[in-house]
Amino acid sequence: MAAVWRALARQGRSLSQLQALRRQSVVQPACFISTSKKNKDASTTVQPMPKSEELQKLEEHFKNTDPKADKNWVSYGFEPTDPNLDTFVHHVTMFVTFTICICWGAFVLAYQPDHKNLNWHQREAFLELERREREGLPLVSPDYIDPDSIELPEDEDLGDEEIII
């Protein structure tokens, strides 16, 4: 560990010396260009290798890059031998899955009737409002509880208590 600290201290000293030198003298930017003559005339003779049968077959196979060609066809996985039937079955399957099942299924689930009577209180409230309108009563009665059934304490019983209404 001491060796590492020693090496770092030495680097620190040399860096501080470089900074002091830099402050003292102005360093001119330099561009190092080589002016020696390049000899690019060196050549080697390369004789082409004869193509093997396998390489010739591969070149012939990959020469046609038309995506519509049967040999370049990639199956969707529904029909491994017939490209037209495979494409048709793929399109029908995607249509049925996404359009009919997911889109229309979500629509049906969102707008189906309340079979479990989860919103019965809302229906009861509408029925009560309709009954009150039909009988000419106010929609919400100011006397929700009969005032005769409420017993309030007398003023003497309350004393100095503050009443907040």
DSSP file with accessible surface (Angstrom, degrees, kcal/mol):
  #  RESIDUE AA STRUCTURE BP1 BP2  ACC     N-H-->O    O-->H-N    N-H-->O    O-->H-N    TCO  KAPPA ALPHA  PHI   PSI    X-CA   Y-CA   Z-CA
    1    1 A M     >        0   0  159      0, 0.0     4,-2.0     0, 0.0     5,-0.2   0.000 360.0 360.0 360.0 -36.5    0.0    0.0    0.0
    2    2 A A  H  >  +     0   0   65      1,-0.2     4,-2.4     2,-0.2     5,-0.2   0.865 360.0  56.0 -64.6 -34.5    2.9    2.3    0.8
    3    3 A A  H  > S+     0   0   59      1,-0.2     4,-2.4     2,-0.2    -1,-0.2   0.894 105.8  50.8 -65.6 -36.8    4.3    1.7   -2.7
    4    4 A V  H  > S+     0   0   83      2,-0.2     4,-2.4     1,-0.2    -2,-0.2   0.934 111.5  47.3 -66.2 -44.6    1.0    2.9   -4.3
    5    5 A W  H  X S+     0   0  161     -4,-2.0     4,-2.4     1,-0.2    -2,-0.2   0.898 111.5  51.6 -63.8 -38.4    1.0    6.1   -2.2
    6    6 A R  H  X S+     0   0  128     -4,-2.4     4,-2.3     2,-0.2    -1,-0.2   0.926 110.2  48.3 -63.6 -44.3    4.6    6.7   -3.1
    7    7 A A  H  X S+     0   0   46     -4,-2.4     4,-2.3     1,-0.2    -2,-0.2   0.908 111.7  49.9 -64.1 -39.9    3.8    6.3   -6.8
    8    8 A L  H  X S+     0   0  101     -4,-2.4     4,-2.4     2,-0.2    -1,-0.2   0.907 109.4  51.3 -65.7 -38.8    0.9    8.6   -6.6
    9    9 A A  H  X S+     0   0   47     -4,-2.4     4,-2.2     1,-0.2    -2,-0.2   0.913 109.5  50.5 -64.3 -40.2    2.9   11.3   -4.7
   10   10 A R  H  X S+     0   0  136     -4,-2.3     4,-2.4     1,-0.2    -1,-0.2   0.919 110.6  49.2 -63.6 -41.8    5.6   11.1   -7.4
   11   11 A Q  H  X S+     0   0  114     -4,-2.3     4,-2.6     1,-0.2     5,-0.2   0.910 109.3  52.7 -63.9 -40.8    3.0   11.5  -10.2
   12   12 A G  H  X S+     0   0   40     -4,-2.4     4,-2.3     1,-0.2    -1,-0.2   0.915 109.4  49.0 -61.8 -40.9    1.5   14.5   -8.3
   13   13 A R  H  X S+     0   0  149     -4,-2.2     4,-2.1     2,-0.2    -2,-0.2   0.934 112.2  47.5 -65.0 -44.0    4.9   16.1   -8.1
   14   14 A S  H  X S+     0   0   45     -4,-2.4     4,-2.2     1,-0.2    -2,-0.2   0.905 111.6  50.9 -67.5 -35.8    5.6   15.6  -11.8
   15   15 A L  H  X S+     0   0   98     -4,-2.6     4,-2.2     1,-0.2    -1,-0.2   0.916 109.9  49.3 -67.2 -40.3    2.2   17.0  -12.8
   16   16 A S  H  X S+     0   0   65     -4,-2.3     4,-2.0     1,-0.2    -1,-0.2   0.881 110.3  51.7 -66.6 -34.7    2.7   20.1  -10.7
   17   17 A Q  H  X S+     0   0  128     -4,-2.1     4,-2.4     2,-0.2    -2,-0.2   0.910 108.7  51.0 -66.1 -39.9    6.1   20.6  -12.3
   18   18 A L  H  X S+     0   0  108     -4,-2.2     4,-2.4     2,-0.2    -2,-0.2   0.910 109.4  50.3 -63.7 -40.4    4.6   20.3  -15.8
   19   19 A Q  H  X S+     0   0  111     -4,-2.2     4,-1.9     2,-0.2    -1,-0.2   0.907 110.1  50.1 -66.0 -37.7    1.9   22.9  -14.9
   20   20 A A  H  X S+     0   0   36     -4,-2.0     4,-1.6     1,-0.2    -2,-0.2   0.916 111.5  48.6 -65.4 -42.1    4.6   25.3  -13.6
   21   21 A L  H  X S+     0   0   99     -4,-2.4     4,-2.3     1,-0.2    -2,-0.2   0.904 109.3  53.1 -61.7 -41.0    6.6   24.8  -16.8
   22   22 A R  H  < S+     0   0  188     -4,-2.4    -1,-0.2     1,-0.2    -2,-0.2   0.865 107.8  50.6 -64.7 -38.1    3.5   25.4  -18.9
   23   23 A R  H  < S+     0   0  188     -4,-1.9    -1,-0.2     1,-0.2    -2,-0.2   0.846 111.4  49.4 -67.4 -32.6    2.8   28.7  -17.1
   24   24 A Q  H  < S+     0   0  156     -4,-1.6     2,-0.4    -5,-0.2    -2,-0.2   0.902 115.9  35.5 -75.1 -44.5    6.4   29.9  -17.7
   25   25 A S  S  < S-     0   0   63     -4,-2.3     2,-0.6    -5,-0.1    -1,-0.1  -0.897  79.5-123.3-116.4 146.8    6.6   29.2  -21.4
   26   26 A V        -     0   0  125     -2,-0.4     2,-0.6    -3,-0.0    -3,-0.1  -0.728  26.4-141.4 -86.4 123.5    4.0   29.5  -24.1
   27   27 A V        -     0   0   99     -2,-0.6     3,-0.0    -5,-0.2    -1,-0.0  -0.775  11.8-141.1 -90.1 122.5    3.7   26.2  -25.9
   28   28 A Q        -     0   0  147     -2,-0.6     2,-0.1     1,-0.1    -1,-0.0  -0.624  23.7-110.6 -80.3 138.3    3.1   26.6  -29.6
   29   29 A P        -     0   0  121      0, 0.0     2,-0.4     0, 0.0    -1,-0.1  -0.446  38.9-160.0 -66.5 141.7    0.7   24.2  -31.2
   30   30 A A        -     0   0   73     -2,-0.1     2,-0.5     2,-0.0    -3,-0.0  -0.956  16.9-160.4-128.4 145.5    2.4   21.7  -33.4
   31   31 A C        -     0   0  108     -2,-0.4     2,-0.8     2,-0.0     0, 0.0  -0.981  17.7-144.7-124.2 117.2    1.2   19.5  -36.3
   32   32 A F        +     0   0  192     -2,-0.5     2,-0.5     2,-0.0    -2,-0.0  -0.741  24.2 176.2 -89.5 112.4    3.5   16.6  -37.0
   33   33 A I        -     0   0  132     -2,-0.8     2,-0.4     2,-0.0    -2,-0.0  -0.960  24.4-137.4-118.8 131.4    3.6   15.9  -40.7
   34   34 A S        -     0   0   78     -2,-0.5    -2,-0.0     1,-0.1     0, 0.0  -0.708  15.1-173.5 -88.1 132.1    5.7   13.3  -42.3
   35   35 A T        +     0   0  137     -2,-0.4    -1,-0.1     2,-0.1     2,-0.1   0.297  43.3 120.7-107.6   9.8    7.4   14.5  -45.5
   36   36 A S  S    S-     0   0   75      1,-0.1     2,-0.3     0, 0.0    -2,-0.1  -0.422  73.6-100.1 -74.6 152.2    8.9   11.2  -46.5
   37   37 A K        -     0   0  198     -2,-0.1     2,-0.5     1,-0.1    -1,-0.1  -0.528  33.2-134.8 -75.0 128.8    7.9    9.7  -49.9
   38   38 A K        -     0   0  125     -2,-0.3     2,-0.9    -3,-0.0    -1,-0.1  -0.718   8.8-150.6 -85.3 131.0    5.3    7.0  -49.6
   39   39 A N        +     0   0  124     -2,-0.5     3,-0.4     1,-0.1    -1,-0.0  -0.845  29.2 159.9-104.5  98.4    6.0    4.0  -51.6
   40   40 A K        +     0   0  179     -2,-0.9    -1,-0.1     1,-0.2    -2,-0.0   0.169  49.2  96.5-102.0  15.2    2.6    2.5  -52.5
   41   41 A D        +     0   0  139      2,-0.1     2,-0.2    -3,-0.0    -1,-0.2   0.454  49.5 119.2 -85.8   1.0    3.9    0.5  -55.5
   42   42 A A        +     0   0   91     -3,-0.4     2,-0.3     1,-0.0     0, 0.0  -0.463  41.4 174.4 -69.4 132.0    4.3   -2.7  -53.5
   43   43 A S        -     0   0  111     -2,-0.2     2,-0.4     2,-0.0    -2,-0.1  -0.967  20.7-158.8-139.4 154.8    2.1   -5.3  -55.0
   44   44 A T        -     0   0  123     -2,-0.3     2,-0.5     2,-0.0    -2,-0.0  -0.948  25.8-116.4-128.6 154.3    1.4   -9.0  -54.5
   45   45 A T        -     0   0  131     -2,-0.4     2,-0.5     2,-0.0    -2,-0.0  -0.788  27.8-168.9 -94.4 126.6   -0.1  -11.5  -56.9
   46   46 A V        -     0   0  123     -2,-0.5    -2,-0.0     2,-0.0     0, 0.0  -0.972   5.1-159.6-117.4 120.5   -3.3  -13.0  -55.7
   47   47 A Q        -     0   0  165     -2,-0.5     2,-0.1     1,-0.0    -2,-0.0  -0.867  25.0-118.2 -99.4 128.5   -4.7  -15.9  -57.6
   48   48 A P        -     0   0  122      0, 0.0     3,-0.0     0, 0.0    -1,-0.0  -0.386  25.5-123.1 -66.2 142.4   -8.4  -16.5  -57.2
   49   49 A M        -     0   0  165      1,-0.1     2,-0.1    -2,-0.1     3,-0.0  -0.571  30.3-104.5 -80.9 146.8   -9.4  -19.8  -55.6
   50   50 A P        -     0   0  122      0, 0.0     2,-0.3     0, 0.0    -1,-0.1  -0.468  40.8-110.5 -69.8 141.1  -11.7  -22.0  -57.6
   51   51 A K        -     0   0  112     -2,-0.1     2,-0.1     1,-0.1     0, 0.0  -0.563  28.9-129.8 -75.7 136.3  -15.2  -21.9  -56.2
   52   52 A S     >  -     0   0   69     -2,-0.3     4,-2.1     1,-0.1     5,-0.2  -0.298  23.0-109.2 -77.9 167.8  -16.4  -25.1  -54.5
   53   53 A E  H  > S+     0   0  147      1,-0.2     4,-2.4     2,-0.2     5,-0.2   0.895 119.2  53.2 -64.9 -38.7  -19.8  -26.7  -55.4
   54   54 A E  H  > S+     0   0  143      2,-0.2     4,-2.4     1,-0.2    -1,-0.2   0.918 109.1  48.4 -64.9 -42.2  -21.3  -25.7  -52.1
   55   55 A L  H  > S+     0   0   73      1,-0.2     4,-2.5     2,-0.2    -1,-0.2   0.903 110.8  51.3 -64.7 -38.7  -20.3  -22.0  -52.6
   56   56 A Q  H  X S+     0   0  104     -4,-2.1     4,-2.2     1,-0.2    -2,-0.2   0.911 110.2  49.3 -64.9 -40.6  -21.8  -22.1  -56.1
   57   57 A K  H  X S+     0   0  147     -4,-2.4     4,-2.5     2,-0.2    -2,-0.2   0.911 111.8  48.6 -63.9 -42.7  -25.0  -23.5  -54.7
   58   58 A L  H  X S+     0   0   81     -4,-2.4     4,-2.6     2,-0.2    -2,-0.2   0.905 110.8  49.9 -65.1 -41.6  -25.2  -20.8  -52.0
   59   59 A E  H  X S+     0   0   89     -4,-2.5     4,-0.6     1,-0.2    -1,-0.2   0.914 113.1  47.2 -62.5 -40.1  -24.5  -18.1  -54.5
   60   60 A E  H >X S+     0   0  117     -4,-2.2     4,-0.6    -5,-0.2     3,-0.5   0.902 112.7  49.8 -67.0 -39.0  -27.2  -19.4  -56.8
   61   61 A H  H 3< S+     0   0   85     -4,-2.5     3,-0.4     1,-0.2    -2,-0.2   0.913 116.0  40.3 -66.8 -43.2  -29.6  -19.7  -53.8
   62   62 A F  H 3< S+     0   0  135     -4,-2.6    -1,-0.2     1,-0.2    -2,-0.2   0.403  92.4  87.5 -90.3   5.5  -29.1  -16.2  -52.6
   63   63 A K  H << S+     0   0  148     -4,-0.6     2,-0.8    -3,-0.5    -1,-0.2   0.903  80.2  64.5 -69.9 -38.4  -29.0  -14.6  -56.0
   64   64 A N     <  +     0   0   74     -4,-0.6    -1,-0.1    -3,-0.4     5,-0.0  -0.747  57.5 169.6 -89.3 111.0  -32.8  -14.1  -56.0
   65   65 A T        +     0   0  121     -2,-0.8    -1,-0.1     3,-0.0    -3,-0.1   0.164  27.3 134.2-107.3  18.2  -33.7  -11.7  -53.3
   66   66 A D    >   -     0   0   77      1,-0.2     3,-1.4     2,-0.1     6,-0.2  -0.540  48.2-151.1 -69.0 121.4  -37.4  -11.2  -54.3
   67   67 A P  T 3  S+     0   0  102      0, 0.0    -1,-0.2     0, 0.0    -3,-0.0   0.717  93.3  61.0 -69.6 -17.9  -39.5  -11.5  -51.1
   68   68 A K  T 3  S+     0   0  177      5,-0.1     5,-0.1     3,-0.0    -2,-0.1   0.601  80.6 107.9 -81.9 -11.0  -42.4  -12.8  -53.1
   69   69 A A  S X  S-     0   0   18     -3,-1.4     3,-0.8     1,-0.1     4,-0.2  -0.353  77.2-125.0 -68.8 148.5  -40.5  -15.8  -54.3
   70   70 A D  G >  S+     0   0  125      1,-0.2     3,-1.2     2,-0.2    -1,-0.1   0.851 108.7  55.5 -63.4 -35.7  -41.5  -19.1  -52.8
   71   71 A K  G 3  S+     0   0   90      1,-0.2    -1,-0.2     3,-0.0    -2,-0.0   0.753 108.1  49.3 -73.4 -19.0  -38.1  -20.0  -51.6
   72   72 A N  G <  S+     0   0   51     -3,-0.8    -1,-0.2    -6,-0.2     2,-0.2   0.337  85.3 121.2 -96.2   6.4  -37.9  -16.7  -49.6
   73   73 A W    <   -     0   0   70     -3,-1.2     2,-0.5    -4,-0.2    -5,-0.1  -0.481  48.4-157.7 -74.9 134.4  -41.3  -17.2  -48.0
   74   74 A V        -     0   0  120     -2,-0.2     2,-0.1     9,-0.0    -2,-0.1  -0.967  19.2-129.1-114.1 123.2  -41.3  -17.3  -44.2
   75   75 A S        -     0   0   45     -2,-0.5    12,-0.0     1,-0.1     6,-0.0  -0.337   4.5-143.1 -73.4 147.9  -44.3  -19.1  -42.7
   76   76 A Y        -     0   0  122      3,-0.2    -1,-0.1     7,-0.1    11,-0.0   0.539  53.8-105.8 -80.6 -10.2  -46.5  -17.6  -40.0
   77   77 A G  S    S+     0   0   65      2,-0.2    -2,-0.1     0, 0.0     9,-0.0   0.455 100.3  94.5 101.2   3.9  -46.8  -21.0  -38.5
   78   78 A F  S    S+     0   0   83      1,-0.3     8,-0.1     8,-0.1     9,-0.0   0.850  97.5  14.6 -93.1 -40.9  -50.4  -21.9  -39.5
   79   79 A E        -     0   0   57      3,-0.1    -1,-0.3     1,-0.1    -2,-0.2  -0.931  63.9-165.3-136.8 110.0  -49.7  -23.8  -42.8
   80   80 A P  S    S+     0   0   99      0, 0.0    -5,-0.1     0, 0.0    -1,-0.1   0.664  84.7  35.3 -75.0 -12.5  -46.1  -24.9  -43.5
   81   81 A T  S    S+     0   0  110      1,-0.2    -2,-0.0     2,-0.0    -6,-0.0   0.763 106.5  58.7-113.1 -30.3  -46.5  -25.7  -47.2
   82   82 A D     >  -     0   0   64      1,-0.2     4,-2.3     2,-0.0    -1,-0.2  -0.884  55.7-167.1-110.0 112.7  -48.9  -23.2  -48.8
   83   83 A P  H  > S+     0   0   26      0, 0.0     4,-2.4     0, 0.0     5,-0.2   0.896  88.4  50.4 -65.7 -38.1  -48.0  -19.5  -48.5
   84   84 A N  H  > S+     0   0  130      2,-0.2     4,-2.4     1,-0.2     5,-0.2   0.936 113.7  43.7 -66.7 -45.0  -51.4  -18.2  -49.6
   85   85 A L  H  > S+     0   0   70      2,-0.2     4,-2.9     1,-0.2     5,-0.3   0.903 113.1  53.1 -66.5 -39.2  -53.3  -20.3  -47.2
   86   86 A D  H  X S+     0   0    0     -4,-2.3     4,-2.2     2,-0.2    -2,-0.2   0.931 111.2  45.6 -62.2 -44.8  -50.8  -19.5  -44.4
   87   87 A T  H  X S+     0   0   48     -4,-2.4     4,-2.5     2,-0.2    -2,-0.2   0.921 113.8  49.7 -64.8 -42.5  -51.2  -15.8  -45.0
   88   88 A F  H  X S+     0   0  133     -4,-2.4     4,-2.6     2,-0.2     5,-0.2   0.940 112.0  46.5 -62.4 -47.9  -55.0  -16.1  -45.2
   89   89 A V  H  X S+     0   0   46     -4,-2.9     4,-2.6     1,-0.2     5,-0.2   0.900 111.9  52.7 -63.8 -37.5  -55.3  -18.1  -41.9
   90   90 A H  H  X S+     0   0   40     -4,-2.2     4,-2.4    -5,-0.3    -2,-0.2   0.942 111.1  45.7 -62.5 -46.3  -52.9  -15.6  -40.2
   91   91 A H  H  X S+     0   0  108     -4,-2.5     4,-2.3     2,-0.2    -2,-0.2   0.908 114.1  48.1 -65.9 -41.4  -55.0  -12.6  -41.2
   92   92 A V  H  X S+     0   0   62     -4,-2.6     4,-2.8     2,-0.2     5,-0.3   0.929 111.9  50.0 -64.7 -43.2  -58.3  -14.3  -40.2
   93   93 A T  H  X S+     0   0   45     -4,-2.6     4,-2.8    -5,-0.2     5,-0.2   0.925 112.1  46.8 -62.7 -44.2  -56.8  -15.3  -36.9
   94   94 A M  H  X>S+     0   0   70     -4,-2.4     4,-2.6    -5,-0.2     5,-0.6   0.905 112.7  50.5 -66.0 -38.5  -55.6  -11.8  -36.1
   95   95 A F  I  X>S+     0   0  114     -4,-2.3     5,-1.4    -5,-0.2     4,-1.4   0.949 114.4  43.0 -62.7 -48.8  -58.9  -10.3  -37.1
   96   96 A V  I  <>S+     0   0   59     -4,-2.8     5,-2.6     3,-0.2     6,-0.2   0.933 117.4  47.1 -64.6 -43.3  -60.9  -12.6  -34.9
   97   97 A T  I  <>S+     0   0   57     -4,-2.8     5,-1.7    -5,-0.3    -2,-0.2   0.963 125.5  24.2 -65.1 -53.0  -58.5  -12.3  -32.0
   98   98 A F  I  <>S+     0   0  111     -4,-2.6     5,-2.3    -5,-0.2    -3,-0.2   0.951 129.4  36.0 -83.9 -49.2  -58.1   -8.5  -31.9
   99   99 A T  I  <XS+     0   0   54     -4,-1.4     5,-1.6    -5,-0.6    -3,-0.2   0.971 128.9  26.6 -72.8 -52.0  -61.2   -7.1  -33.5
  100  100 A I  I   XS+     0   0   79     -5,-1.4     5,-0.8    -4,-0.2     4,-0.2   0.971 129.9  33.6 -79.5 -52.6  -63.9   -9.5  -32.4
  101  101 A C  I  ><S+     0   0   77     -5,-2.6     4,-0.6    -6,-0.2    -3,-0.2   0.966 128.9  29.0 -72.0 -52.9  -62.5  -10.9  -29.1
  102  102 A I  I  ><S+     0   0   96     -5,-1.7     4,-2.1    -6,-0.2     5,-0.2   0.972 128.1  35.6 -77.6 -52.6  -60.6   -8.0  -27.6
  103  103 A C  I  ><S+     0   0   79     -5,-2.3     4,-1.9     2,-0.2    -3,-0.2   0.980 128.3  33.5 -67.7 -56.2  -62.4   -4.9  -29.0
  104  104 A W  I  ><S+     0   0  146     -5,-1.6     4,-2.6    -4,-0.2     5,-0.2   0.860 117.3  56.5 -70.5 -32.0  -66.0   -6.2  -29.0
  105  105 A G  H  X<S+     0   0   26     -5,-0.8     4,-2.5    -4,-0.6    -1,-0.2   0.923 108.3  47.1 -63.5 -41.9  -65.4   -8.3  -25.9
  106  106 A A  H  X S+     0   0   58     -4,-2.1     4,-2.2     2,-0.2    -1,-0.2   0.896 111.5  52.0 -65.6 -38.6  -64.3   -5.2  -24.0
  107  107 A F  H  X S+     0   0  108     -4,-1.9     4,-1.9    -5,-0.2    -2,-0.2   0.938 111.3  46.3 -61.9 -45.5  -67.3   -3.3  -25.3
  108  108 A V  H  X S+     0   0   83     -4,-2.6     4,-0.6     1,-0.2    -2,-0.2   0.926 113.4  48.8 -65.6 -43.0  -69.7   -6.0  -24.2
  109  109 A L  H  < S+     0   0  121     -4,-2.5     3,-0.5     1,-0.2    -1,-0.2   0.876 112.0  49.5 -65.3 -35.6  -68.1   -6.3  -20.7
  110  110 A A  H  < S+     0   0   74     -4,-2.2    -1,-0.2     1,-0.2    -2,-0.2   0.860 120.3  34.0 -71.9 -33.7  -68.2   -2.5  -20.2
  111  111 A Y  H  < S+     0   0  175     -4,-1.9    -1,-0.2    -5,-0.2    -2,-0.2   0.185  84.9 123.5-112.3  19.0  -71.9   -2.1  -21.2
  112  112 A Q     <  -     0   0  103     -4,-0.6    -3,-0.0    -3,-0.5    -4,-0.0  -0.417  69.2 -94.8 -75.7 157.1  -73.4   -5.3  -19.9
  113  113 A P        -     0   0   88      0, 0.0     2,-1.5     0, 0.0     3,-0.2  -0.199  42.4 -94.8 -68.8 165.0  -76.3   -5.0  -17.4
  114  114 A D    >   +     0   0   45      1,-0.2     3,-0.8     2,-0.1     5,-0.1  -0.615  50.5 167.5 -83.9  89.0  -75.8   -5.2  -13.7
  115  115 A H  T 3  S+     0   0  140     -2,-1.5    -1,-0.2     1,-0.2     0, 0.0   0.770  74.1  50.6 -76.5 -24.4  -76.5   -8.9  -13.1
  116  116 A K  T 3  S-     0   0  171     -3,-0.2    -1,-0.2     0, 0.0    -2,-0.1   0.331 107.9-120.6 -97.3   8.9  -75.1   -8.9   -9.5
  117  117 A N    X   +     0   0   96     -3,-0.8     3,-0.7     1,-0.1     4,-0.1   0.903  60.1 149.4  54.6  46.3  -77.1   -5.9   -8.4
  118  118 A L  T 3  S+     0   0  117      1,-0.2     3,-0.3     2,-0.1    -1,-0.1   0.776  71.6  44.3 -78.3 -24.6  -74.0   -3.9   -7.5
  119  119 A N  T 3> S+     0   0   75      1,-0.2     4,-1.6     2,-0.1     3,-0.4  -0.081  71.9 123.6-110.9  35.3  -75.8   -0.5   -8.3
  120  120 A W  H <>  +     0   0  147     -3,-0.7     4,-2.6     1,-0.2     5,-0.2   0.861  69.3  60.1 -66.0 -33.0  -79.1   -1.2   -6.6
  121  121 A H  H  > S+     0   0  107     -3,-0.3     4,-2.0     1,-0.2    -1,-0.2   0.881 103.9  50.4 -65.4 -33.9  -78.8    2.0   -4.5
  122  122 A Q  H  > S+     0   0  101     -3,-0.4     4,-2.2     2,-0.2    -1,-0.2   0.933 111.6  47.2 -69.5 -43.5  -78.6    4.2   -7.5
  123  123 A R  H  X S+     0   0  104     -4,-1.6     4,-2.3     1,-0.2    -2,-0.2   0.919 111.9  50.9 -63.7 -40.7  -81.7    2.6   -9.0
  124  124 A E  H  X S+     0   0  110     -4,-2.6     4,-2.4     1,-0.2    -1,-0.2   0.893 108.4  52.5 -63.6 -37.9  -83.6    2.9   -5.7
  125  125 A A  H  X S+     0   0   51     -4,-2.0     4,-2.5    -5,-0.2    -1,-0.2   0.924 109.5  48.7 -65.0 -42.3  -82.6    6.6   -5.5
  126  126 A F  H  X S+     0   0  124     -4,-2.2     4,-2.4     1,-0.2    -2,-0.2   0.912 111.3  50.2 -64.2 -39.8  -84.0    7.2   -9.0
  127  127 A L  H  X S+     0   0   98     -4,-2.3     4,-2.3     2,-0.2    -2,-0.2   0.913 111.2  48.7 -64.4 -40.8  -87.3    5.4   -8.1
  128  128 A E  H  X S+     0   0   76     -4,-2.4     4,-2.5     2,-0.2    -2,-0.2   0.912 111.3  49.8 -66.5 -40.7  -87.6    7.5   -4.9
  129  129 A L  H  X S+     0   0   65     -4,-2.5     4,-2.3     1,-0.2    -2,-0.2   0.921 110.9  49.8 -63.3 -41.5  -87.0   10.7   -6.8
  130  130 A E  H  X S+     0   0  106     -4,-2.4     4,-2.2     2,-0.2    -2,-0.2   0.917 110.8  49.8 -64.0 -40.4  -89.6    9.7   -9.4
  131  131 A R  H  X S+     0   0   73     -4,-2.3     4,-2.1     1,-0.2     6,-0.2   0.932 111.0  49.1 -64.2 -42.9  -92.2    8.9   -6.6
  132  132 A R  H  X>S+     0   0   46     -4,-2.5     5,-2.0     1,-0.2     4,-0.6   0.888 111.7  48.8 -66.5 -38.0  -91.6   12.3   -4.9
  133  133 A E  H ><5S+     0   0  130     -4,-2.3     3,-0.7     3,-0.2    -1,-0.2   0.907 110.9  50.9 -64.9 -42.0  -92.0   14.2   -8.2
  134  134 A R  H 3<5S+     0   0  170     -4,-2.2    -2,-0.2     1,-0.2    -1,-0.2   0.884 113.7  44.0 -64.4 -37.5  -95.2   12.3   -9.0
  135  135 A E  H 3<5S-     0   0  108     -4,-2.1    -1,-0.2    -5,-0.2    -2,-0.2   0.490 112.6-117.6 -87.3  -4.1  -96.7   13.0   -5.5
  136  136 A G  T <<5 +     0   0   66     -3,-0.7    -3,-0.2    -4,-0.6    -4,-0.1   0.691  66.0 141.3  79.0  15.8  -95.6   16.7   -5.6
  137  137 A L      < -     0   0   75     -5,-2.0    -1,-0.2    -6,-0.2    -2,-0.1  -0.502  62.4 -90.8 -84.2 158.4  -93.3   16.4   -2.6
  138  138 A P        -     0   0   75      0, 0.0     3,-0.2     0, 0.0    -1,-0.1  -0.421  35.9-120.1 -65.2 150.5  -89.9   18.2   -2.4
  139  139 A L  S    S+     0   0   84      1,-0.2     2,-0.5    -3,-0.1    -7,-0.1   0.893 103.8  27.0 -63.2 -38.8  -87.1   16.0   -3.7
  140  140 A V  S    S-     0   0  123     -8,-0.0    -1,-0.2   -11,-0.0     4,-0.1  -0.984  89.2-132.8-124.6 121.4  -85.3   16.1   -0.4
  141  141 A S        -     0   0   33     -2,-0.5     3,-0.3    -3,-0.2    -2,-0.0  -0.519   0.8-147.0 -74.7 132.8  -87.5   16.6    2.7
  142  142 A P  S    S+     0   0  112      0, 0.0     2,-0.9     0, 0.0     3,-0.2   0.798  98.8  57.9 -67.4 -25.9  -86.2   19.2    5.2
  143  143 A D        +     0   0  101      1,-0.2    -2,-0.1     3,-0.0     3,-0.0  -0.602  62.0 157.2-102.3  73.2  -87.7   17.0    8.0
  144  144 A Y  S    S+     0   0  208     -2,-0.9     2,-0.4    -3,-0.3    -1,-0.2   0.904  74.8  36.8 -63.9 -37.4  -85.8   13.9    7.2
  145  145 A I  S    S-     0   0  100     -3,-0.2    -1,-0.1     2,-0.0     5,-0.1  -0.933 105.3-102.2-113.9 138.7  -86.4   12.9   10.9
  146  146 A D    >   -     0   0   92     -2,-0.4     3,-1.4     1,-0.2     4,-0.4  -0.388  26.1-142.8 -60.2 121.7  -89.8   13.7   12.5
  147  147 A P  G >  S+     0   0   66      0, 0.0     3,-0.9     0, 0.0    -1,-0.2   0.785  97.3  62.1 -61.3 -25.8  -89.1   16.8   14.7
  148  148 A D  G 3  S+     0   0  143      1,-0.2    -2,-0.1     3,-0.1    -3,-0.0   0.773  98.4  56.5 -70.8 -23.1  -91.5   15.5   17.4
  149  149 A S  G <  S+     0   0   76     -3,-1.4     2,-0.5     2,-0.0    -1,-0.2   0.561  90.1  88.7 -86.1  -5.5  -89.3   12.4   17.9
  150  150 A I    <   -     0   0   84     -3,-0.9     2,-0.7    -4,-0.4    -5,-0.0  -0.787  62.5-157.8 -96.1 129.9  -86.2   14.4   18.8
  151  151 A E        -     0   0  185     -2,-0.5    -3,-0.1     0, 0.0    -2,-0.0  -0.917  10.3-167.2-108.4 113.0  -85.6   15.3   22.4
  152  152 A L        -     0   0  138     -2,-0.7     2,-0.0     1,-0.1    -2,-0.0  -0.732  25.8-107.7 -97.0 148.0  -83.3   18.3   22.8
  153  153 A P        -     0   0   73      0, 0.0    -1,-0.1     0, 0.0     2,-0.1  -0.351  36.7-107.4 -72.5 155.2  -81.8   19.3   26.2
  154  154 A E     >  -     0   0  119      1,-0.1     4,-1.5    -2,-0.0     3,-0.2  -0.315  28.2-108.0 -75.5 164.2  -83.1   22.4   28.0
  155  155 A D  H  > S+     0   0  129      1,-0.2     4,-1.9     2,-0.2    -1,-0.1   0.857 119.7  55.8 -63.5 -35.3  -81.1   25.6   28.3
  156  156 A E  H  4 S+     0   0  153      1,-0.2    -1,-0.2     2,-0.2     4,-0.1   0.874 105.5  52.3 -65.3 -34.6  -80.4   24.9   32.0
  157  157 A D  H  4 S+     0   0  123     -3,-0.2    -1,-0.2     1,-0.2    -2,-0.2   0.857 108.9  49.9 -69.7 -33.1  -79.0   21.5   31.1
  158  158 A L  H >< S+     0   0   51     -4,-1.5     3,-1.5     1,-0.2     2,-0.2   0.878  81.6 171.1 -74.8 -37.8  -76.6   23.0   28.6
  159  159 A G  T 3<  -     0   0   52     -4,-1.9    -1,-0.2     1,-0.2    -2,-0.1  -0.439  67.8 -13.4  68.5-128.8  -75.2   25.7   30.9
  160  160 A D  T 3  S+     0   0  172     -2,-0.2    -1,-0.2    -4,-0.1     2,-0.1   0.272  96.5 133.0 -92.8  11.2  -72.3   27.5   29.4
  161  161 A E    <   -     0   0  144     -3,-1.5     2,-0.4     1,-0.1    -3,-0.0  -0.374  58.8-121.8 -65.3 140.6  -71.6   25.0   26.6
  162  162 A E        -     0   0  159     -2,-0.1     2,-0.6     2,-0.0    -1,-0.1  -0.686  21.7-145.6 -84.1 133.0  -71.1   26.5   23.2
  163  163 A I        -     0   0  108     -2,-0.4     2,-0.5     2,-0.0    -1,-0.0  -0.892  12.1-167.0-104.6 122.7  -73.5   25.2   20.6
  164  164 A I              0   0  144     -2,-0.6    -2,-0.0     0, 0.0     0, 0.0  -0.938 360.0 360.0-110.5 123.1  -72.2   24.8   17.1
  165  165 A I              0   0  202     -2,-0.5    -2,-0.0     0, 0.0     0, 0.0  -0.899 360.0 360.0-109.2 360.0  -74.7   24.3   14.3
